[in-house]
């Protein structure tokens, strides 16, 4: 039974609005009817009480009433007067009351000789008009004193009785029927206008809701909520006005959003300036890395539009710290591989040169060339291994020195450099930081002929400090504070996105409870990174790892 009734409930938006409008109109009809009846009652009281008081005063002023009440009242003398008054004015109940408050004559014989129901006692000698309950009936009337002075009595005028004129209120139905024509006319007009308004409103809402009915909208909302919760990546929607329109649980966790970000400005709910700026941008973006509390987040932004009108952007977040760490290690290995490939190519050229010299029987020249190559390799290796005792970092620096030399850039270690053997984990992180800082310095210096890059690595019992300086163009002042937030903004796209760069350096330094900064030095950019050392774990244990 319930299900059949439920199916008869209007399912369309227009039908629901129309039904709601009819219910509201019915309530308004009842309220207006009650107000109308109440107003009709007040109007009846105001008009009739004044008229009835005038009738009572007119009757009280007649000589026959005064003379009868002055002496011994005779109802048979009084009845013609009150009946005539009732007939002339249409008043149904007229009472003549003596000075003792008893009814001596009335249009209703039942009232004779009974105490009168009065608002003001006869002895007060005052006129009165208003409501009066008589035998449980609500009536309106007027009371006038009868003042008489006998011609045979020298005493002044005195109150000898009163006249009470009463009329019943019309019934509620009669009062409503009297007001019904106007009431129905106005309510009919209101109902027609309300129905038209409900129809137009439903059309407007359907247009704004893409023609979907409420049940369909609710289904889409439930589906979207389930979908957003099921997505592992963070998702944040932003309106063209810069306000958050949606955010799933992963976005809350990754960005530390408040409980109620929807409807609020991005700047008010996202504390990280770089991410806030990224979210409010209006164009599409490639994968961009921004480091937040030591985690490397990969962000992708896409514009959303409907019928050619922009409705905002949707940004996805992925935590790729582990992937970037693995990419860093692979990049270090690839760097060494590239150096070995370059060295192989160089050795092939040298071997071909030596072979040609031997064929020309220029033995002294061949020996001199071999000595020169050996001396250069030994100088590079000795300059690095003399100051850097960790084999992995030393191999990386030797490779970077050779690569930089092929680009016409001199890479050197500053005399203060001193790095002991490190544990495997710290060695990999230091190698990643050094490799990326050197790569950035070399890239920045390529345009300058005779450019130089210097590196300094120092340590104490608590911290490893890495400083790389170049002779490039330096960093623009407006980018100094944000260079680490831009992540992969300056390198071309590759299989894993855009280059790791300084975003990965910052992630590693944050994970190691250190920091990284950039400044403009005397001739170019100066980048400084720090990594905290765990005493007894990152340095002492490393000695045992090295072969005897």
Buried (B, 14 or more C-beta within 10 A) or exposed (E): EEEEEEEEEEEEBBBBBBEEBBEEBEEBBEEBBEEBBEEBBEEBBEEBBEBBBBBBBBBBBBEEBBBBBBEEBEBEEBBEBBEEBBEEBEBEBBBBBBBEBBBBBBBBEEBBEEEBBBBEEBEBBBBBBEEBEBEEEEBBBBBBBBBBBBEEEEEEEBBBBBBBBBBEBBEEEEBBEBBBEEBEEEBEEBBEEBBEEBBEBBEEBBEEBEEBBEEBEEEEEEEEEEEBEEEEBBBBBBBBEBBBBBBBBBBBEBBEBEEEBEEBBBEEBBEBEBBBBBBBEEEEBEBBBBBBEBBBBBBBBEBBEEEEEEBBBBBBBBBBBEBBBEBBBEBBEEBBEBBEEBBEEEEEEBEEBBEEBEEEEBEEBBEEBBEEBEEEEEEBBEBBBEBBBBBBBBBBBBBBBBBBBEEEBBBBBEEEBBBBBBBEEBBBBBBBBBBBBBBBBBBBBEEBEEBBBBBBBBBEEEBBBBBBBBBBEBBEEEBBEEBBBBBBBBBEEEEBBBBBBBBBBBBBBBBBEBEBBBEBBEBBBBBBBBBBBBEEEBBEBBEEEEEE
